[in-house]
Amino acid sequence: MAPSQPPPPPRQVLSQIPRPPRFTFRARVLTGAFAAVAVVGAIYGAGLKTQQEYNREKQKIAEASAEDRIRNLEERRTALLAQRRPIERKLNDLRARMRAQELKDAAAAAAAATNQSGK
């Protein structure tokens, strides 16, 4: 007789194949919590950095001499005036367009009134 061979391994049915565990409710909650902590930490850290920079700048200004303060204020004034001119120009253009539109609307209303009274 031929030497006996071991039996073939049993065939696994699809339902018996191990699958990775599903994303459970607890895992979702933990993931959300970690994400929330990361976001809040980033925002808080950015706020701290901004506050520190503000305090350093404030301290620099307080320690500056009167001449330095005047020079800084004059530079800031110059920058603000440079920003003001284009804004004033845009505002004047807008006011002119609004006046033109009002005149056009008034003329159209007057024309409509004369057409109705002439009928």
C-alpha positions in Angstrom: 0.0 0.0 0.0 1.1 3.5 -0.6 2.1 5.6 2.3 -0.9 7.5 3.6 -1.1 11.1 2.9 -2.5 13.7 5.3 -6.0 14.8 4.5 -6.2 18.1 2.6 -6.9 21.2 4.8 -10.6 22.0 5.1 -11.9 24.7 2.8 -12.9 27.8 4.5 -16.2 29.3 3.9 -16.3 33.1 3.2 -18.1 33.7 6.5 -15.2 32.1 8.4 -12.5 34.3 7.0 -11.3 36.7 9.6 -12.1 40.3 8.8 -10.8 43.4 10.3 -13.0 44.7 13.1 -15.5 47.3 12.1 -15.1 51.0 13.0 -17.0 50.9 16.2 -18.9 53.7 17.9 -16.2 53.9 20.6 -13.5 54.2 18.0 -15.4 57.0 16.2 -15.8 58.9 19.5 -12.2 58.6 20.3 -11.1 59.7 16.9 -13.4 62.7 17.1 -12.1 63.5 20.6 -8.5 63.4 19.5 -9.3 65.6 16.5 -11.1 68.1 18.7 -8.2 68.2 21.2 -5.7 68.8 18.3 -7.8 71.6 16.8 -8.4 73.3 20.2 -4.7 73.0 21.0 -3.7 74.6 17.7 -6.1 77.5 18.2 -5.0 78.0 21.8 -1.3 77.9 20.9 -1.9 80.4 18.1 -3.6 82.7 20.5 -0.8 82.4 23.0 1.8 83.2 20.4 -0.2 86.3 19.2 -0.6 87.5 22.8 3.2 87.1 23.4 4.0 89.0 20.2 1.6 91.8 21.2 3.1 92.0 24.7 6.7 92.2 23.2 5.6 94.9 20.8 3.9 96.8 23.6 7.0 96.5 25.8 9.2 97.8 22.9 7.0 100.8 22.5 7.0 101.5 26.3 10.8 101.3 26.4 11.3 103.4 23.3 12.4 107.0 23.7 10.2 109.9 22.9 12.0 110.5 19.6 11.5 106.9 18.5 7.8 107.1 19.4 7.3 110.2 17.4 9.2 108.7 14.4 7.1 105.5 14.6 3.8 107.5 14.8 4.8 109.7 11.8 5.6 106.6 9.8 2.3 105.1 10.7 0.5 108.3 9.8 2.2 108.3 6.4 1.1 104.7 5.8 -2.5 105.5 6.8 -2.6 108.5 4.6 -1.3 106.5 1.7 -4.2 104.0 2.3 -6.7 106.8 2.6 -6.3 108.4 -0.8 -7.4 105.4 -2.9 -10.3 104.8 -0.6 -11.5 108.4 -0.9 -11.1 108.2 -4.6 -13.3 105.1 -4.8 -15.8 106.7 -2.4 -16.1 109.8 -4.6 -16.5 107.6 -7.7 -19.3 105.7 -6.0 -21.1 108.8 -4.9 -20.9 110.2 -8.5 -22.4 106.9 -9.9 -25.1 107.1 -7.2 -26.0 110.7 -8.2 -26.1 109.8 -11.9 -28.3 106.8 -11.2 -30.7 109.0 -9.1 -30.9 111.5 -11.9 -31.6 108.8 -14.4 -34.3 107.3 -12.2 -35.8 110.7 -11.6 -35.8 111.4 -15.3 -37.5 108.0 -16.0 -40.1 108.7 -13.3 -40.8 112.2 -14.7 -41.1 110.7 -18.3 -43.5 108.0 -17.0 -45.6 110.6 -15.2 -45.9 112.8 -18.3 -46.8 109.8 -20.4 -49.6 108.9 -18.0 -51.0 112.4 -17.7 -50.9 112.9 -21.5 -53.1 109.8 -22.2 
